């Protein structure tokens, strides 16, 4: 009962903090009404360029320091959406499940990430289909640098950065335990590092495909954990996710070597040019490959170590159960018969004396 009260107090404090953020946004929006030009800087992606193509005039975008204002604005919007999902979906489910405080925290984390991974997976798949990356995989590295982006590609990356930056203040809003903070900071930093590298190095096409694969795999894990919290007999989804996790790592490594190790290595222009956004040099390619390969290898190592430790725990549990079952069976075996009980191979009566031997008459 005390844990339930503590969780309710934590949620109320988190809601109060988000309410302050909402009030700040309302004040900013009222300010934007008088300064519309400044509002566009926060709401709309900047650095647009109009070019002519076969389809007519097309507006493309590149990145710059003004993107920080856009990311900051959508970071605040993401905090509000986070609070809406928490209050109107997850909290209602938690009241029915009656989970402990530790499971409640993990349930909220998986629920929030499931919503984000689902939306991002569908969105990235739509972008890949409309941009033609699925039908033409060679477009991932051809015509590099991909410095000019369509609106949907740039907006996708800005919202991704906003979400993972918003995860930092959410550690305070959600009242995450101190022992859980290093783990969450770890994966938040990894996501920010890889997304920023793909965005700033103009590897947005490869990064989009890798994010789709990663989000799909992570959504499988958190869905499995949600079903496990609802019913602890659901273990098969974890087994299916384990296979998908290993396949995702293999596909990611193969795609990186194909696009960066071979595709960009065959490009004619391999000189560093900051004005055109060309970062196709041997050192940068090796750095990108090392970063992705190290991350994927580290994830595989953690996965296999967890599986081995889990297998050992299951074996120890099975051995303990067998010993307990054998001990119970020995205790249930009858030690008495109709005459008396056995002791050192002799049958003794109830009073402890041995029965008389019957004399056998000689023939």
C-alpha positions in Angstrom: 0.0 0.0 0.0 2.9 2.3 0.8 4.4 1.6 -2.6 1.2 2.5 -4.3 1.0 5.9 -2.5 4.6 6.6 -3.4 3.9 5.9 -7.1 0.9 8.1 -7.0 3.0 10.9 -5.4 5.6 10.5 -8.1 3.0 10.7 -10.8 1.5 13.8 -9.3 4.9 15.5 -9.1 5.6 14.5 -12.6 2.3 15.9 -13.8 3.0 19.1 -12.0 6.4 19.4 -13.7 4.8 18.8 -17.1 2.1 21.3 -16.3 4.8 23.9 -15.8 6.2 23.0 -19.2 2.8 23.3 -20.7 2.3 26.8 -19.2 5.7 27.9 -20.5 4.7 26.7 -24.0 1.4 28.6 -23.8 3.3 31.8 -22.8 5.7 31.2 -25.7 2.8 30.7 -28.1 1.2 33.9 -27.0 4.5 35.6 -27.6 4.7 34.0 -31.1 1.4 35.7 -32.0 3.1 39.0 -31.9 6.4 37.8 -33.3 5.4 35.5 -36.2 8.8 35.5 -37.8 10.4 34.2 -34.6 7.6 31.5 -34.3 8.5 30.1 -37.7 12.0 29.6 -36.6 10.8 27.3 -33.9 8.0 25.5 -35.7 9.1 25.1 -39.3 12.3 23.5 -40.5 14.8 26.1 -41.8 17.4 26.3 -44.6 15.1 25.6 -47.5 16.3 25.8 -51.1 14.0 25.7 -54.2 15.4 23.7 -57.1 14.0 22.6 -60.5 13.4 19.0 -61.3 11.5 16.9 -63.8 8.5 17.1 -61.5 8.7 20.9 -61.3 9.9 23.1 -58.5 11.0 21.2 -55.5 11.9 22.5 -52.0 14.8 20.9 -50.3 16.5 21.5 -47.0 19.9 21.3 -45.4 21.0 21.6 -41.8 22.3 24.5 -39.7 22.4 25.9 -36.2 18.8 27.1 -36.4 17.7 23.5 -36.2 18.5 23.7 -32.5 15.5 26.0 -32.0 13.2 23.6 -33.9 14.4 20.7 -31.9 13.8 22.6 -28.7 10.2 23.4 -29.6 9.4 19.8 -30.5 11.1 18.6 -27.4 8.5 20.5 -25.4 5.7 19.1 -27.6 7.1 15.6 -27.0 7.0 16.1 -23.2 3.2 16.9 -23.5 2.5 13.8 -25.7 4.5 11.8 -23.2 2.3 13.1 -20.4 -0.9 12.4 -22.4 0.1 8.7 -23.1 1.1 8.3 -19.5 -2.1 9.7 -18.0 -4.8 8.5 -20.4 -3.4 5.1 -21.3 -0.7 3.7 -19.1 -2.0 4.9 -15.7 -5.5 3.4 -16.4 -3.9 0.0 -17.3 -1.7 0.1 -14.2 -4.7 0.6 -11.9 -6.2 -2.7 -13.3 -3.0 -4.7 -13.1 -2.0 -3.7 -9.6 1.8 -4.1 -10.3 4.5 -3.5 -7.8 6.5 -0.3 -7.9 9.5 -1.8 -9.8 7.3 -3.5 -12.3 5.1 -0.4 -12.6 8.2 1.6 -13.6 9.3 -0.9 -16.2 5.7 -1.2 -17.5 5.6 2.6 -18.0 9.0 2.6 -19.7 8.0 -0.2 -22.1 4.6 1.4 -22.8 6.1 4.8 -23.7 8.8 3.3 -25.9 6.3 1.0 -27.6 4.2 3.9 -28.7 7.3 5.8 -29.9 8.9 2.8 -31.7 5.6 2.0 -33.4 5.1 5.5 -34.7 8.7 5.9 -35.8 8.8 2.4 -37.5 5.7 3.2 -39.6 6.9 6.7 -40.3 10.4 5.6 -41.4 8.9 2.8 -43.6 6.6 5.3 -45.3 9.6 7.6 -45.9 11.7 4.8 -47.3 8.9 3.7 -49.6 8.1 7.2 -50.9 11.8 8.1 -51.3 12.4 4.9 -53.3 15.0 3.4 -50.9 13.3 0.1 -50.8 13.1 -0.5 -54.6 16.6 1.0 -55.2 19.0 0.0 -52.4 21.9 1.5 -54.3 20.4 5.0 -53.8 21.6 4.7 -50.2 25.2 5.5 -51.3 24.9 6.8 -54.8 25.1 10.6 -55.5 26.7 11.2 -52.1 26.7 13.7 -50.4 23.0 13.7 -49.6 23.2 17.3 -48.2 19.8 18.4 -49.6 16.8 16.6 -47.9 13.1 16.6 -48.6 10.8 18.0 -45.9 9.7 14.6 -44.6 13.3 13.4 -44.2 14.5 16.4 -42.3 11.4 16.7 -40.2 11.8 13.0 -39.3 15.4 13.5 -38.0 14.4 16.7 -36.1 11.6 14.9 -34.3 13.9 11.9 -33.5 16.5 14.3 -31.9 13.7 16.0 -30.0 12.4 12.7 -28.6 15.8 11.5 -27.4 16.7 14.9 -25.9 13.3 14.9 -24.2 14.2 11.6 -22.6 16.7 13.4 -20.4 14.3 15.6 -18.5 11.9 12.7 -18.3 14.3 11.0 -16.0 13.4 13.6 -13.5 9.7 13.7 -14.3 9.3 9.9 -14.0 11.3 9.9 -10.8 13.6 7.2 -12.1 15.6 5.3 -9.4 19.3 6.1 -9.1 20.4 2.6 -10.1 18.3 2.8 -13.3 19.7 6.2 -14.4 23.1 4.9 -15.8 21.3 2.3 -17.9 18.9 4.7 -19.4 21.5 7.4 -20.0 23.5 4.7 -21.8 21.0 3.9 -24.5 19.8 7.6 -24.8 23.4 8.6 -25.5 23.8 5.9 -28.1 20.7 6.9 -29.9 21.7 10.6 -29.9 25.2 9.8 -31.1 24.1 7.7 -34.0 21.3 10.0 -35.1 23.5 13.1 -34.9 26.3 11.3 -36.8 23.9 10.3 -39.6 22.4 13.8 -39.8 25.6 15.8 -39.7 27.6 13.5 -41.9 24.8 13.5 -44.6 24.3 9.7 -44.2 20.6 10.2 -43.7 19.5 7.5 -46.1 21.6 4.8 -44.5 20.7 6.1 -41.0 16.9 6.0 -41.9 17.1 2.3 -42.8 19.2 1.4 -39.7 16.8 3.3 -37.4 13.9 1.4 -38.9 15.6 -2.0 -38.2 16.6 -0.9 -34.7 13.1 0.4 -33.8 11.4 -2.7 -35.1 13.6 -4.9 -33.0 13.2 -2.8 -29.9 9.4 -2.6 -30.3 9.4 -6.5 -30.3 11.3 -6.5 -27.0 9.1 -4.0 -25.2 5.9 -5.6 -26.5 7.1 -8.9 -25.1 7.8 -7.3 -21.8 4.3 -5.7 -21.7 2.6 -9.0 -22.4 4.8 -10.6 -19.7 3.7 -8.1 -17.1 0.1 -8.7 -18.0 0.5 -12.5 -17.9 3.8 -14.0 -16.7 3.1 -17.2 -18.7 3.9 -15.4 -22.0 7.5 -16.4 -22.7 7.3 -17.4 -26.4 7.4 -13.7 -27.5 10.8 -13.3 -25.9 12.1 -16.3 -27.9 10.8 -14.8 -31.1 12.4 -11.5 -30.2 15.7 -13.2 -29.5 15.8 -14.6 -33.1 14.8 -11.2 -34.5 17.4 -9.4 -32.4 20.3 -11.5 -33.7 19.0 -11.1 -37.3 18.7 -7.3 -36.9 22.4 -7.1 -35.8 23.5 -9.2 -38.8 21.5 -7.2 -41.3 22.7 -3.9 -39.8 26.4 -4.9 -40.1 25.9 -6.2 -43.6 24.2 -3.0 -44.7 26.9 -0.8 -43.2 29.7 -2.7 -44.9 27.7 -2.7 -48.2 26.9 1.1 -48.1 29.8 2.6 -46.4 32.6 0.0 -46.8 32.0 -0.7 -50.5 29.5 1.8 -51.9 31.1 5.1 -50.7 34.6 3.6 -51.2 34.0 3.4 -54.9 32.8 7.0 -55.2 35.0 9.3 -57.3 34.8 12.2 -55.0 36.7 11.3 -51.7 37.9 14.7 -50.5 36.7 16.5 -47.4 34.5 19.5 -48.4 32.5 21.2 -45.7 30.8 23.6 -48.1 29.2 20.8 -50.1 28.9 18.5 -47.1 31.1 15.8 -48.5 32.6 13.7 -45.6 33.5 10.7 -47.8 37.1 10.2 -46.7 38.9 7.0 -45.6 39.3 8.1 -42.0 35.6 9.2 -41.6 34.4 5.9 -43.2 36.5 3.9 -40.9 35.3 5.9 -37.9 31.7 5.4 -38.9 32.2 1.7 -39.5 34.0 1.3 -36.1 31.2 3.2 -34.3 28.4 1.0 -35.7 30.3 -2.3 -35.5 31.4 -1.6 -31.9 27.8 -0.8 -30.9 26.4 -3.8 -32.6 29.1 -6.1 -31.2 28.5 -4.6 -27.7 24.8 -5.3 -28.0 25.4 -8.9 -29.1 27.8 -9.4 -26.2 25.3 -8.1 -23.7 22.6 -10.2 -25.3 24.6 -13.5 -25.2 25.8 -12.8 -21.7 22.2 -12.3 -20.5 21.1 -15.5 -22.2 24.0 -17.5 -20.6 23.2 -16.2 -17.2 19.6 -16.9 -17.6 20.3 -20.4 -18.8 22.5 -21.0 -15.7 19.8 -19.7 -13.4 17.2 -22.0 -15.0 19.5 -25.0 -14.6 20.1 -24.2 -10.9 16.4 -23.8 -10.4 15.7 -27.2 -12.1 18.4 -28.8 -10.0 17.0 -27.3 -6.8 13.5 -28.5 -7.8 14.8 -32.0 -8.4 16.5 -32.2 -5.1 13.4 -30.9 -3.3 11.2 -33.4 -5.1 13.6 -36.3 -4.2 13.7 -35.2 -0.6 9.9 -35.1 -0.4 9.7 -38.5 -2.0 12.1 -39.9 0.6 10.0 -38.4 3.4 6.8 -39.9 2.0 8.2 -43.5 1.8 6.6 -45.7 4.5 9.1 -46.9 7.2 6.7 -49.3 8.9 5.0 -52.6 7.9 2.4 -54.8 9.4 4.9 -56.5 11.8 7.2 -53.7 12.8 10.0 -51.6 11.2 13.3 -52.4 9.5 16.5 -51.7 11.3 20.0 -53.0 10.1 18.3 -55.6 8.0 16.2 -57.1 10.9 12.6 -56.7 11.6 11.8 -55.4 15.0 8.5 -55.2 16.8 6.9 -52.1 18.1 8.5 -52.5 21.5 12.0 -52.7 20.0 12.4 -56.5 20.6 13.1 -58.9 17.7 10.4 -61.5 17.1 11.3 -65.1 18.0 12.5 -67.3 15.3 10.3 -70.3 14.6 12.1 -73.6 15.3 12.2 -76.0 12.4 11.8 -79.6 13.3 14.2 -82.0 11.9 12.8 -84.7 9.6 
